[in-house]
Amino acid sequence: MPDGKHKSRSKRRVFVKLASGENKTHYKERKPAKKRCLECKAVLPGIPHLVKSKFKNLPKTKKRPQRPYAGVLCSKCMRKKISGQVI
């Protein structure tokens, strides 16, 4: 029987076959969903989808692209917003 901390479904169950032929269950953290653009809902490239505790240890240049509205809008929607077009 797994420990109490592993009984919740917030952990992902990974079934591993060991060299001895025995099957064992490993409990791992779930990965968060990929970040999406607020306007068009496209996946934002250049932003890693990591758990907050891992994300905060990354250098600033790896967290998001260096442009206005980075991490919020995709480049296409950002260009429209800056040029003044209605999205």
C-alpha positions, 0 to 999 in steps of 0.5 A: 500500500502506498504512503498517505502522501501518494494516495492523492491524484495530484501525483502522476502514477508511472508504472516501471518494469524493473530489471528483476521483472517486477512492476513498480509504481513511481509517483511523479509531479504532474507538469503544468499546462503550456502557457497560451496567448490571451487573445488567440489562445495559441501556445506561447513558444519560448516559455518552459512549462515547469512547476513554479519551484523549478521555474523560479530557479531558471535565469531571467533570459530562459523564463520568457522572450525579451519583448513587450507583452512577453509571456502574455501575448504571442508575437502576432497579437503583440504586433497588432496591439502595438500598431493599434489594430483592433484584434 
